[in-house]
């Protein structure tokens, strides 16, 4: 069945029906709504008034383009991510499909047993890294836990395409810092994440970047994560 179009007071089709703000961050405002009858979210990147307007437009457009590039690259990976429904590069507005699921931060604070969750989180992160995408903000707010036990990845506003092992290691270290600070009751959570991360390469073998460059193996990324930990402790 095709979704029915919403119509305004005079019977004209409505592309977007707003249902309220979901999140206001430093980078963007995110709102819930309906787009052509489809549950969706609208993300509008905010102006940085402290920057020169021309520079702000240039940098904001680059970030918008990078997010679109990441979402398109991930589209065939099997990872649950938002789909781009509408894009306006002039107003820095993106409308995406709504991804079902509960933020991992809420699931964990509910006291659920974590081992299966953390293993699956490690696996989905590795699948993302295997197509050359660094998330840039891997927090338990940006991972959704869906019915059936599958994690989804959202908010790729700081993501980028990369083959650099350091960037993948930093991605994991950001998550580790979040788990330590916000979910200390799950002792050993990162160890389970790493096990899940490594298991993908064991199951599926080595991978090459689609552009022909070599992507680091899961073992190489975990080794770099350990190096990053050492550097952080030393400088801390």
QUIKA-V193043 format. One record per backbone hydrogen bond with DSSP energy under -0.5 kcal/mol. NH is the residue of the N-H (numbers start at 1). CO is the residue of the C=O. If there is no record, write none. Layout:
nh:NH co:CO
nh:NH co:CO
//
This chain:
nh:6 co:14
nh:8 co:12
nh:11 co:8
nh:14 co:6
nh:15 co:13
nh:17 co:34
nh:18 co:16
nh:19 co:32
nh:20 co:32
nh:22 co:30
nh:23 co:30
nh:25 co:28
nh:29 co:44
nh:30 co:23
nh:31 co:42
nh:32 co:20
nh:33 co:40
nh:34 co:17
nh:35 co:38
nh:36 co:15
nh:36 co:34
nh:38 co:35
nh:40 co:33
nh:41 co:96
nh:42 co:31
nh:43 co:94
nh:44 co:29
nh:44 co:42
nh:45 co:43
nh:45 co:92
nh:46 co:27
nh:49 co:47
nh:51 co:48
nh:56 co:52
nh:57 co:53
nh:58 co:54
nh:59 co:55
nh:60 co:56
nh:61 co:57
nh:62 co:58
nh:63 co:59
nh:64 co:60
nh:65 co:61
nh:66 co:62
nh:67 co:63
nh:68 co:64
nh:69 co:65
nh:70 co:66
nh:71 co:67
nh:72 co:68
nh:73 co:69
nh:74 co:70
nh:75 co:71
nh:77 co:74
nh:79 co:74
nh:80 co:151
nh:81 co:79
nh:85 co:95
nh:86 co:95
nh:88 co:93
nh:92 co:88
nh:93 co:88
nh:94 co:43
nh:95 co:86
nh:96 co:41
nh:96 co:94
nh:97 co:83
nh:98 co:39
nh:100 co:98
nh:102 co:145
nh:104 co:143
nh:105 co:140
nh:106 co:103
nh:107 co:103
nh:108 co:104
nh:109 co:105
nh:110 co:106
nh:110 co:107
nh:111 co:108
nh:112 co:107
nh:118 co:114
nh:119 co:115
nh:120 co:116
nh:121 co:117
nh:122 co:118
nh:123 co:119
nh:124 co:120
nh:125 co:121
nh:126 co:122
nh:127 co:123
nh:128 co:124
nh:129 co:125
nh:130 co:126
nh:131 co:127
nh:131 co:128
nh:132 co:129
nh:133 co:128
nh:134 co:132
nh:134 co:160
nh:135 co:133
nh:139 co:137
nh:142 co:139
nh:144 co:152
nh:145 co:102
nh:146 co:144
nh:146 co:150
nh:149 co:146
nh:150 co:146
nh:152 co:144
nh:153 co:80
nh:154 co:142
nh:159 co:156
nh:160 co:134
nh:162 co:132
nh:167 co:164
nh:168 co:164
nh:169 co:165
nh:170 co:166
nh:171 co:167
nh:172 co:168
nh:173 co:169
nh:174 co:170
nh:175 co:171
nh:176 co:172
nh:177 co:173
nh:178 co:174
nh:179 co:175
nh:180 co:176
nh:181 co:177
nh:182 co:178
nh:183 co:178
nh:183 co:179
nh:186 co:183
nh:187 co:185
nh:189 co:186
nh:192 co:188
nh:193 co:189
nh:194 co:190
nh:195 co:191
nh:196 co:192
nh:197 co:193
nh:198 co:194
nh:199 co:195
nh:200 co:196
nh:200 co:197
nh:201 co:197
nh:202 co:198
nh:203 co:199
nh:204 co:200
nh:205 co:201
nh:209 co:213
nh:212 co:209
nh:215 co:207
nh:215 co:213
nh:221 co:217
nh:222 co:218
nh:223 co:219
nh:224 co:220
nh:225 co:221
nh:226 co:222
nh:227 co:223
nh:228 co:224
nh:229 co:225
nh:230 co:226
nh:231 co:227
nh:232 co:228
nh:233 co:229
nh:234 co:230
nh:235 co:231
nh:236 co:232
//
